[in-house]
Amino acid sequence: MIMSFLVTGEAIRTFKEEWGLQNGQYVRIYAKYAGGGNNPFSVGINASAEPVDPAIIVPLGGYRFFVEKSDEWIVNDIKLDIDSGEDGIFFTIE
């Protein structure tokens, strides 16, 4: 499924301090429609969702990141990094 999955320490701090997430909380990674072009979909994040039919749950930094089976295709065979900067949480996908 996911070749590499990383959440930086800065992203963990943002989830805790700015998003107010509690230790053990689920964070959903999903496919979202972003517009037209060659690749109209991108990766989204939702911190208020609970797993229904997860393909994977990865505990990182005190949180439980998950991808539902219906969204599994968006993360197949990629390197997914979640980080945080001046503008908040962002993804790097390779």
C-alpha positions in Angstrom: 0.0 0.0 0.0 2.0 3.1 1.2 5.6 2.8 0.4 6.6 5.4 3.0 4.6 7.3 5.6 6.1 10.0 7.8 4.7 12.6 10.1 7.2 15.2 11.2 7.6 16.4 14.8 6.5 19.9 13.6 3.2 18.4 12.2 2.6 16.5 15.5 3.1 19.8 17.4 0.6 21.5 15.1 -1.9 18.8 15.6 -1.6 19.1 19.3 -1.2 22.9 19.8 -3.2 24.4 16.9 -5.7 21.7 16.1 -6.2 20.7 19.7 -6.1 17.0 19.0 -6.0 14.6 22.0 -3.5 11.7 22.4 -4.8 8.6 20.6 -7.2 10.5 18.4 -7.8 9.3 14.8 -6.6 11.3 11.8 -8.1 10.3 8.4 -6.1 10.6 5.2 -8.4 10.6 2.2 -8.7 11.4 -1.5 -10.3 14.8 -2.2 -11.4 16.4 -5.4 -9.2 19.4 -6.0 -10.2 20.4 -9.5 -9.6 19.6 -13.2 -6.3 18.9 -15.0 -4.3 15.8 -15.3 -4.7 14.9 -11.7 -8.0 16.3 -10.3 -7.5 14.6 -6.9 -5.2 15.3 -4.0 -4.7 14.1 -0.4 -6.8 15.5 2.4 -6.9 15.2 6.1 -9.7 15.0 8.6 -9.2 14.9 12.4 -12.9 14.5 13.2 -13.5 11.1 11.6 -13.5 7.6 13.0 -12.5 4.5 11.0 -15.4 2.6 9.4 -13.6 0.2 7.0 -9.9 1.0 7.3 -7.3 -0.3 4.9 -4.6 0.7 7.4 -4.1 2.4 10.8 -0.7 3.7 11.6 0.1 5.0 15.1 2.5 7.9 14.9 3.3 10.7 17.4 0.5 9.7 19.7 -2.2 9.8 17.0 -3.7 7.1 14.8 -3.5 7.9 11.1 -5.8 5.8 8.9 -6.9 5.4 5.3 -10.3 3.9 4.5 -10.4 1.1 1.9 -12.4 3.4 -0.4 -9.5 5.9 -0.4 -6.6 3.4 -0.6 -6.0 4.1 -4.3 -4.8 7.7 -3.5 -1.9 6.5 -1.4 -0.9 3.3 -3.3 2.8 3.2 -4.1 3.7 6.7 -3.0 5.9 8.3 -0.4 3.7 10.4 1.8 5.1 13.0 4.3 3.0 15.1 6.5 4.7 18.3 7.7 3.8 21.8 9.0 4.9 25.3 8.2 3.8 28.9 8.3 0.6 28.0 6.5 -0.2 24.9 8.6 -0.2 21.2 7.7 0.9 20.2 4.2 1.8 17.0 2.3 4.8 16.0 0.2 4.0 13.2 -2.2 6.6 11.4 -4.3 
